[in-house]
Amino acid sequence: TRSVSAFLLNRSSDLITCALAALGIDERQFNQPPDTLATAGFKAIMQEAAGSGSYAAILSVLNVAEGSYFEWASANAAPLPENFIHAEWITLHNNPEFAAFVHFLRSELDRVGPEHEALCEDIFRRAITLEKDFFDSVY
């Protein structure tokens, strides 16, 4: 069987390809999108967590990123929008494989986070702020 990450990567890649075509966006343009303060900040905090070598720090960032999409998609799962791209974006983040992945991230943070409480709280709070800033910037 395929791994969850392979499943999600293939499905999101297909969705992105379809969305770009539907929106008339050249793939080269998509590969070099301009950063906003929020996206630059989120990339920086992900690099910080990865560079720290701390599993707990990495889990803190991933819980924000993946958990927020899972919660959003779970709240908006039915009825699905008629637009295929919108419906697929919700389905991509609200399916058994993705749910299992998010639950794994949460359980791992619950397991290792208490030993690194200050670090996890700092990174989690900053990541939440950046995630909110990202969504605020597109509305």
C-alpha positions as CSV (number, residue, x, y, z in Angstrom):
1,T,0.0,0.0,0.0
2,R,1.0,3.6,-0.6
3,S,2.1,5.7,2.3
4,V,-0.1,8.5,3.5
5,S,2.4,11.1,2.4
6,A,2.6,9.6,-1.1
7,F,-1.2,9.6,-1.3
8,L,-1.5,13.2,-0.2
9,L,1.3,14.4,-2.4
10,N,-0.2,12.7,-5.5
11,R,-3.6,14.0,-4.8
12,S,-2.5,17.6,-4.0
13,S,-0.3,17.6,-7.1
14,D,-3.3,16.5,-9.3
15,L,-5.5,19.2,-7.7
16,I,-2.9,21.9,-8.2
17,T,-2.4,21.0,-11.8
18,C,-6.2,21.1,-12.4
19,A,-6.6,24.4,-10.5
20,L,-3.8,26.1,-12.5
21,A,-5.3,25.0,-15.8
22,A,-8.8,26.1,-14.7
23,L,-7.5,29.5,-13.6
24,G,-5.3,30.0,-16.7
25,I,-2.1,30.2,-14.6
26,D,1.2,29.2,-16.3
27,E,3.0,26.6,-14.2
28,R,6.2,28.6,-14.3
29,Q,4.4,31.5,-12.7
30,F,3.1,29.1,-10.0
31,N,6.6,27.8,-9.2
32,Q,7.7,31.3,-8.3
33,P,4.9,33.0,-6.4
34,P,5.6,36.2,-4.6
35,D,6.0,35.9,-0.8
36,T,3.7,37.8,1.5
37,L,4.9,38.7,5.1
38,A,2.9,35.7,6.3
39,T,4.2,33.2,3.8
40,A,7.8,34.4,4.2
41,G,7.3,34.2,8.0
42,F,5.8,30.7,7.8
43,K,8.7,29.5,5.6
44,A,11.1,31.0,8.1
45,I,9.5,29.3,11.1
46,M,9.4,26.0,9.3
47,Q,13.1,26.4,8.5
48,E,13.8,27.4,12.1
49,A,12.0,24.3,13.5
50,A,13.8,22.0,11.0
51,G,17.2,23.6,11.7
52,S,16.7,23.2,15.4
53,G,16.8,19.4,15.1
54,S,14.0,19.3,17.6
55,Y,11.3,16.8,16.8
56,A,9.0,18.7,19.2
57,A,9.6,22.0,17.4
58,I,8.8,20.4,14.0
59,L,5.7,18.8,15.4
60,S,4.6,22.2,16.8
61,V,4.7,23.8,13.3
62,L,3.1,20.8,11.6
63,N,0.3,20.7,14.0
64,V,-0.6,24.3,13.2
65,A,-0.3,23.9,9.5
66,E,-2.0,20.5,9.0
67,G,-4.3,20.8,12.0
68,S,-5.8,24.1,10.9
69,Y,-6.6,22.8,7.4
70,F,-8.1,19.6,8.9
71,E,-10.3,21.5,11.3
72,W,-11.4,23.9,8.5
73,A,-12.1,21.1,6.1
74,S,-14.0,19.1,8.7
75,A,-16.2,22.0,9.5
76,N,-16.9,22.6,5.8
77,A,-17.3,19.1,4.5
78,A,-21.0,19.0,3.7
79,P,-22.4,19.9,1.4
80,L,-19.4,20.2,-0.8
81,P,-19.2,23.2,-3.2
82,E,-20.2,22.6,-6.8
83,N,-16.8,23.9,-8.0
84,F,-14.5,20.9,-8.4
85,I,-11.4,22.7,-7.2
86,H,-13.0,23.9,-4.0
87,A,-14.7,20.6,-3.3
88,E,-11.4,18.7,-3.9
89,W,-9.5,21.1,-1.7
90,I,-11.9,20.3,1.1
91,T,-11.8,16.6,0.4
92,L,-8.0,16.6,0.3
93,H,-8.0,17.9,3.9
94,N,-10.9,15.9,5.2
95,N,-10.4,12.2,4.4
96,P,-9.5,9.2,6.5
97,E,-5.8,9.3,5.5
98,F,-5.3,12.9,6.2
99,A,-7.3,12.6,9.5
100,A,-5.0,9.8,10.5
101,F,-2.0,11.9,9.7
102,V,-3.2,14.9,11.7
103,H,-4.1,12.6,14.7
104,F,-0.6,11.1,14.5
105,L,0.9,14.6,14.6
106,R,-1.3,15.5,17.6
107,S,-0.5,12.4,19.5
108,E,3.2,12.7,18.9
109,L,3.2,16.4,20.1
110,D,1.2,15.2,23.2
111,R,3.9,12.6,23.8
112,V,7.0,14.6,23.3
113,G,5.8,18.2,23.8
114,P,5.6,18.3,27.6
115,E,9.4,17.8,27.9
116,H,9.9,20.9,25.7
117,E,6.9,22.9,26.8
118,A,8.4,26.4,26.4
119,L,9.8,25.7,23.0
120,C,6.6,24.1,21.7
121,E,4.5,26.9,23.1
122,D,6.7,29.6,21.5
123,I,6.8,28.0,18.1
124,F,3.1,27.0,18.2
125,R,2.0,30.6,19.1
126,R,4.2,32.2,16.4
127,A,3.0,29.7,13.8
128,I,-0.7,30.3,14.7
129,T,-0.1,34.1,14.3
130,L,1.5,33.5,10.9
131,E,-1.3,31.2,9.8
132,K,-4.0,33.7,10.9
133,D,-2.0,36.5,9.1
134,F,-2.0,34.4,5.9
135,F,-5.7,33.8,5.9
136,D,-6.4,37.5,6.8
137,S,-4.2,38.6,3.9
138,V,-6.2,36.7,1.3
139,Y,-9.7,37.8,2.5
